[in-house]
């Protein structure tokens, strides 16, 4: 099995960059890419664990259909990483199992 990332992002000279944090690690990534693309480009594959069995799960479709890329973004759980563009200062965490109903029902939309 390879230990290198199979996903890369090309950065053009002068392209705006933003800072994000994932599990305590800080990264500079091109503005406008998805959270999933940013994390995959730095070799992070497991974004969440399954509800049953706590099996690591990774993005699959990259177009918002499969929901395998769910992460917690700025304290809000169950966000689709493939459909959410990065923004400066974003704090991303892995999602472990199912989010609580209280967290989902907060009404916050980001």
N, C-alpha and C positions, 0 to 999 in steps of 0.2 A: 504494500500500500504506500502511496506517495505521501510525503510529509510537506509538500509544497502546495500552496493554494492553486486551484485550477481556475480561479476567477480573477480577472485583473481589470483595472480601470485605467484608461489613458488620460493623462492630465495635460492639457494644452497650456503653453506659456501664457501667462496673464489671466488664466481662468480663476474666477473667485473660489476661495476655499473657505470651509467652515470647520469649527472644532466640535467634535462629539465625544461622548464618553460611553464606553461599554464595559460593564463589570469592573469599573475602576481604572480602565486603560483609556488614555486620551489619544485621539486620532485627528488628523487633518485630512479632510476629504473634499472633493469637488462639490460645490453648491449645486443643488438640484437633483443629485442622484438619490436613489431610494436607500432607506436604512438597510435593507437586505443586501443590496449591491455593495454598500460601504463595508458592512461586516464581513461579507464573503471575500472581499478583496484583501482583507487583513487576515484571512485564514480561519475565521470563526464560522463553524458550520452548524453547531447545535445551538439553536435559538431558544428552544423551550424543551420541556419534558412532557410526555403524554399524560393524560389524566389517569389512565389505567396502566400501571406498571412502571411509571416514571422513565420511559424510554426516550432517549434524546431524539429530537426531531429537527429537521433542517428545511429550508425553503425548497420547494419542488417546482411549482409552476411559474413563479415570478410574475404572475398576472392577476393575482387576487382571487383565484378560484379555490385553491386547496386549503388555505388557512394553516399551513404548516409553519409559516414564518411569524407566528404570533410572539410579540415581545411586549414588555412593559416600557412605555415611553413617558418620561417625566412623571412617574407615579401612576399613570393610567394603564391598566392591564389590557390584554387582548387586542393590541394594535397590530395591524398587518404591516410587517416590515417592508414587504415588496411594494406596497401602495402608499407608503408614507415618505415624503421627501425629507432629507436631512435638513436641519437648520442649526445655526450656531448655538452652542450651549446645551444641546439636547443630551439628556441622560437616559441611556438605554440599559435595561437589565433583561436577563433571561426570564422567561415565565416558567414557573414550576407548577405543573398540573393545572387545575382549573382556577380561574380567579374567583374571588368571593363575589356574591351577588351585590353586596354593599359597594364594592369597588366598581362594579359594572354599572350600578344604578346611580352613580354620583351625578350624572347629567352633564359632566364636563365633556365638551367636544373640542378636540384640538386639531 
